[in-house]
Amino acid sequence: MSQAQQVEVKVEGDFPQLQDNAEAFIGEVEGRSANSLRRYADTAEAQVEDALRALGYYSPVIKWDIIEPSGEGEEPARLVLTVEPGEPVRVRSRKVEIESPAREDAEFTVSLPEKPAEGDVLNHGEYSSLRQTIQNRASRLGYFDGRFTTRKLEVDPEKRVADITLVYQSGERYRLGEVSFNEGHGFEEQLLHQYVRFEPGETFHADKIARLSSDLSNSGYFSGVDVDASPGSAEDGVIPVEVGLTTRPPRSVAAGVGFSTDVGPRLRANWREHWVNPMGHRRGVETELSAPRQNLTTWYELPLDPPMTDSIRLSAGYQREEIEDIESELLTIGQQWKHQLDDGWQQVASIRWEGERFRIGNDETEQSSLLLPGLGYSKLHADSPLDPSRGYRIQFDMTGSHRAALSNVDIFHANVLVKGLYTLANNHRFLARFHFGGVATNQFSDVPPSLRFFAGGDQSVRGYGYETLSPRDDEDIAVGGRFLMVGSAEYQYQFADNWRAAAFVDEGNAIDELADPLATGVGLGIRWISPVGPLRLDVAKGLDSEFGGEWRIHFSMGPEL
């Protein structure tokens, strides 16, 4: 209690909830004389009675006393209320009935609040929550004519019993009508209707309206979305849905500077045209510049049905890379078809042509030309996009080429990536990662570096340099491996808001034979959860000196999954 607070409540016994509620009802009382507190005592007593009654204690015994200071300049007078709660009122009977069509609607009736239950101490807040839950559920599911035909809470303080009776008459469930879009948005109606995931005549559900608004907002076409599905405009129980759209500026430019210990400082920039025509096509240019790698990519995308998940993207790109003993220039032209399956998996079918000019060590410059059809599947499940507390990512892709189809080498290339995250007791986080890759070919020397495997670095095996883990030739030049095996386990402890400490062990290598030895790295780190996602600073020790293991600092950023 602060010195300025002049009313003190003492609830006898172990009743912390009663104590807190009584203090909340009293509030702050300051600047009163002793006589003023005497006049205020009846009011304070009534407030305490209300506070206890809200939690089921209808017959408290309250005594009060005024404590005056013994001299000048000391604390002001205080009003002290001593409370004996007495015996509580308990729920004798509870009757909750849903009538009319909602009685058969499992989504309405399932998991209604169990409290207050028979035998419980009466809690008016729980009773109000039960009543409000029924009303909110009716509105959410479209029972807009619903009402309580009986709503009674009968309390007998002398017998210390309460009877609850709630009978809700739901009425008929409303349905969704046709969706119309206000004029002036500039897009084809056919495209906009592909964002509507419900059919006219379906039963109303607030989630359907929210999802329509979210899908349109996330489309990238609009700066404002207003979905009106008011029951007041319904005819014969059918609600028309009107959508107002404000088109965003068609073009945007963005640039950013980043840093990682793998590639050092890097500059990223992109130019994007969010809509090219009324069919919703879009295009863009992206570039990334760092000391070891420079690339430029341009793309053109066509939305499919449904446009939230399905699209065709045409792209072309150029990349120059110089890492360790390898120099490479890669030109790519291709097409991707993205399609989301009913079970949530993302499927990507692609075909691309890659022309690569490369030099490994002191060898002569070579060239490769590959036509690479590919197929990939991925699934991400996380409870938050930027900083999830639990979830997983599974990703599998395969691609290949054949000399009979515009390629100078036969290749089958596959990658599997699995990540998992689990949080225990809010502060203890466990992360695991496994990455496996393999390339099958009849002439490995003709496989370009972009399709060989290298390990080591921030996102691979910490404690080793970026892409330094690799089979080496007779001149100790890293040439890339046929297989990649990397595993990682990490524990994080959140010791303050937005701050976590980490301990980890990584093991892996790029190898030619599955039985070849792996490199191990261990270390400690710190995580700061920034507004744009986690920033990671690690100090790692590579335990295998023969693979170049040493003390290294690693810095990276981005989501854990």
C-alpha positions, -999 to 999 in steps of 0.1 A, spaced: 0 0 0 14 34 -10 16 62 16 -11 82 -3 -36 54 -1 -58 60 29 -81 29 28 -67 -5 37 -87 -38 33 -77 -69 53 -95 -101 43 -90 -127 69 -79 -161 58 -64 -172 25 -86 -154 0 -62 -136 -24 -89 -132 -51 -113 -116 -26 -85 -93 -14 -76 -82 -50 -113 -76 -59 -120 -56 -28 -90 -34 -34 -100 -29 -70 -135 -18 -60 -122 6 -34 -97 22 -58 -74 50 -47 -85 72 -18 -62 102 -10 -62 136 7 -90 129 33 -90 139 69 -99 115 97 -135 129 99 -139 126 61 -128 90 63 -154 83 90 -181 97 67 -167 76 38 -166 44 58 -202 34 49 -194 38 12 -162 18 15 -181 -9 33 -207 -11 6 -180 -13 -21 -163 -42 -3 -197 -60 0 -202 -56 -38 -167 -69 -44 -173 -100 -23 -208 -106 -36 -194 -106 -72 -174 -137 -61 -202 -154 -43 -197 -142 -7 -230 -126 3 -227 -125 41 -194 -110 51 -187 -94 85 -170 -61 80 -155 -40 108 -138 -7 103 -115 15 123 -98 49 118 -61 50 125 -49 86 131 -13 98 131 3 103 165 21 135 155 26 161 127 43 154 95 36 116 96 14 95 74 -22 107 69 -52 90 87 -62 56 74 -95 37 72 -89 0 79 -116 -25 70 -113 -60 85 -134 -85 65 -145 -120 75 -158 -135 42 -182 -160 58 -196 -190 40 -200 -186 2 -230 -191 -20 -227 -222 -41 -244 -231 -74 -272 -256 -66 -285 -261 -101 -274 -251 -136 -298 -253 -166 -284 -242 -200 -305 -250 -231 -302 -241 -267 -334 -243 -286 -344 -242 -323 -320 -251 -351 -288 -243 -330 -296 -272 -308 -284 -295 -336 -254 -273 -345 -224 -289 -329 -203 -258 -335 -227 -238 -314 -232 -262 -285 -197 -277 -282 -174 -264 -255 -197 -240 -239 -180 -227 -206 -183 -253 -179 -182 -228 -151 -201 -219 -131 -208 -256 -125 -230 -272 -99 -212 -271 -65 -190 -242 -75 -188 -210 -55 -209 -185 -74 -189 -162 -95 -209 -135 -113 -181 -129 -138 -182 -166 -149 -220 -164 -152 -217 -132 -173 -190 -149 -194 -213 -179 -200 -242 -157 -211 -219 -136 -233 -204 -166 -249 -238 -178 -261 -246 -144 -275 -212 -141 -292 -215 -175 -307 -249 -168 -321 -236 -137 -338 -205 -154 -351 -225 -183 -366 -253 -162 -380 -282 -168 -356 -290 -131 -356 -326 -135 -344 -316 -154 -313 -326 -143 -278 -328 -155 -243 -363 -166 -235 -352 -173 -199 -322 -156 -183 -322 -160 -145 -297 -161 -117 -316 -167 -85 -296 -163 -53 -308 -172 -18 -282 -157 5 -297 -173 36 -295 -208 23 -263 -199 4 -275 -214 -29 -279 -201 -64 -298 -214 -94 -288 -206 -130 -313 -209 -158 -304 -199 -194 -327 -208 -223 -316 -194 -257 -340 -194 -286 -317 -193 -316 -341 -188 -345 -331 -197 -381 -295 -194 -392 -289 -167 -418 -272 -175 -451 -248 -157 -473 -260 -143 -506 -242 -131 -537 -209 -112 -534 -208 -79 -553 -178 -56 -557 -181 -18 -558 -171 -2 -591 -138 16 -596 -113 -11 -586 -100 -17 -621 -99 -55 -620 -118 -82 -638 -148 -95 -618 -138 -130 -626 -105 -125 -608 -121 -110 -577 -147 -137 -574 -119 -163 -573 -110 -148 -538 -145 -158 -526 -143 -192 -509 -180 -197 -502 -210 -202 -525 -243 -182 -524 -267 -200 -500 -240 -213 -476 -247 -207 -439 -233 -175 -425 -201 -177 -405 -181 -147 -394 -149 -165 -403 -159 -167 -439 -163 -129 -441 -130 -124 -422 -112 -148 -445 -125 -130 -476 -113 -96 -462 -79 -111 -453 -74 -128 -487 -82 -96 -506 -60 -76 -483 -31 -100 -487 -35 -101 -525 -12 -72 -529 -36 -53 -551 -54 -31 -526 -46 -6 -499 -82 -8 -484 -108 -36 -482 -143 -31 -467 -165 -62 -466 -201 -54 -456 -223 -84 -446 -248 -67 -423 -278 -88 -412 -298 -56 -414 -297 -58 -452 -309 -95 -453 -340 -105 -472 -356 -138 -462 -326 -147 -441 -301 -142 -469 -274 -115 -464 -259 -99 -495 -221 -93 -493 -208 -60 -506 -171 -54 -510 -155 -20 -513 -119 -19 -527 -93 8 -528 -66 0 -553 -30 5 -541 -4 24 -562 7 1 -589 45 2 -584 68 2 -554 106 2 -549 124 -11 -518 160 -14 -508 178 -27 -477 212 -34 -463 220 -66 -443 249 -85 -430 258 -121 -422 291 -137 -415 286 -160 -445 287 -133 -472 294 -101 -452 275 -69 -460 249 -72 -487 225 -49 -505 191 -60 -516 167 -40 -538 135 -47 -557 112 -30 -581 76 -44 -582 46 -37 -603 17 -51 -582 -7 -52 -611 0 -49 -648 -35 -53 -661 -71 -60 -650 -63 -97 -649 -40 -92 -620 -7 -100 -636 24 -87 -619 61 -84 -625 93 -73 -608 130 -71 -607 152 -81 -577 189 -79 -570 213 -89 -543 249 -76 -541 276 -89 -518 313 -95 -521 311 -132 -530 277 -131 -548 258 -108 -572 226 -116 -588 198 -101 -608 164 -117 -614 133 -105 -633 99 -123 -632 64 -121 -645 35 -138 -625 0 -148 -636 -25 -157 -608 -45 -189 -611 -76 -201 -594 -75 -197 -564 -51 -168 -567 -43 -169 -529 -22 -200 -534 -18 -208 -571 2 -190 -597 25 -194 -627 57 -175 -626 81 -169 -655 116 -158 -646 151 -151 -659 182 -144 -638 219 -139 -638 242 -148 -609 279 -144 -604 296 -161 -575 331 -164 -562 334 -185 -530 366 -203 -519 381 -220 -549 351 -217 -572 341 -190 -597 307 -193 -614 285 -174 -637 249 -187 -640 222 -177 -664 187 -191 -657 154 -190 -676 124 -209 -663 88 -213 -652 72 -224 -620 36 -236 -613 26 -232 -577 -4 -252 -565 -16 -258 -529 -30 -292 -523 -61 -298 -502 -40 -311 -472 -20 -278 -471 11 -290 -489 25 -266 -514 34 -282 -547 58 -265 -572 63 -279 -607 90 -262 -627 111 -264 -657 142 -242 -662 172 -239 -684 206 -232 -668 237 -222 -686 267 -221 -663 303 -211 -669 325 -221 -640 361 -227 -630 372 -249 -600 406 -241 -586 432 -238 -614 413 -259 -639 402 -246 -672 369 -228 -675 341 -251 -683 305 -246 -695 273 -266 -689 239 -264 -704 210 -281 -686 173 -284 -691 159 -292 -656 123 -302 -650 116 -303 -613 90 -311 -587 89 -300 -551 66 -302 -520 67 -281 -489 46 -276 -458 50 -250 -430 31 -251 -398 38 -224 -373 18 -205 -347 34 -172 -357 51 -160 -389 80 -141 -374 87 -157 -340 68 -190 -336 68 -209 -304 61 -242 -320 58 -256 -355 77 -274 -383 88 -271 -419 91 -300 -443 106 -294 -477 114 -319 -505 124 -311 -541 139 -330 -569 151 -321 -604 170 -337 -632 184 -335 -667 191 -359 -696 215 -356 -725 187 -364 -748 169 -332 -738 192 -301 -743 216 -311 -716 253 -322 -716 251 -344 -685 226 -368 -669 217 -356 -634 191 -365 -607 193 -340 -579 172 -342 -546 170 -322 -514 151 -329 -481 149 -303 -453 131 -308 -420 129 -283 -392 111 -285 -359 105 -262 -329 88 -268 -296 85 -246 -265 81 -260 -230 68 -239 -201 70 -207 -222 108 -201 -216 124 -234 -228 127 -238 -266 140 -268 -285 150 -266 -322 161 -294 -345 171 -293 -381 181 -320 -406 192 -315 -442 200 -342 -467 208 -339 -504 221 -361 -531 231 -360 -568 232 -390 -590 251 -387 -623 272 -407 -647 299 -380 -649 303 -360 -617 331 -339 -632 305 -324 -656 281 -314 -628 282 -276 -624 290 -261 -589 254 -249 -585 243 -285 -583 271 -298 -561 269 -298 -523 289 -276 -499 285 -273 -461 296 -249 -433 284 -215 -422 256 -197 -404 228 -219 -417 247 -251 -419 275 -263 -396 286 -235 -373 323 -233 -363 334 -237 -400 337 -212 -428 309 -207 -454 308 -236 -478 343 -248 -468 332 -283 -459 335 -303 -491 355 -331 -506 389 -318 -518 411 -328 -548 448 -335 -548 456 -297 -546 434 -293 -515 407 -275 -535 371 -278 -524 353 -294 -554 318 -301 -539 303 -333 -528 277 -359 -541 258 -358 -508 250 -334 -481 242 -344 -445 237 -318 -418 219 -321 -385 215 -295 -357 200 -294 -322 196 -262 -302 182 -252 -268 171 -217 -261 162 -201 -227 142 -169 -226 157 -149 -197 141 -115 -205 115 -100 -228 127 -105 -264 160 -120 -253 171 -156 -253 203 -175 -246 212 -205 -268 234 -236 -268 237 -258 -298 255 -286 -315 258 -290 -353 271 -320 -373 274 -325 -410 295 -324 -442 294 -324 -479 307 -359 -489 311 -383 -517 303 -414 -497 276 -417 -471 301 -433 -447 325 -404 -449 332 -386 -416 312 -356 -405 323 -323 -389 310 -312 -355 305 -277 -342 293 -266 -308 286 -231 -293 266 -206 -274 246 -177 -287 222 -148 -279 189 -141 -296 171 -107 -299 135 -109 -310 133 -77 -331 102 -64 -348 113 -80 -381 122 -114 -365 150 -130 -345 186 -117 -348 211 -144 -339 247 -140 -327 266 -172 -321 301 -181 -309 310 -215 -322 339 -239 -320 345 -263 -348 358 -295 -331 375 -311 -362 406 -292 -371 412 -314 -401 381 -299 -416 391 -263 -407 372 -262 -374 381 -232 -353 365 -205 -331 341 -185 -353 315 -158 -348 282 -162 -367 256 -136 -372 223 -141 -390 186 -131 -389 152 -144 -399 125 -168 -387 135 -200 -369 114 -222 -393 
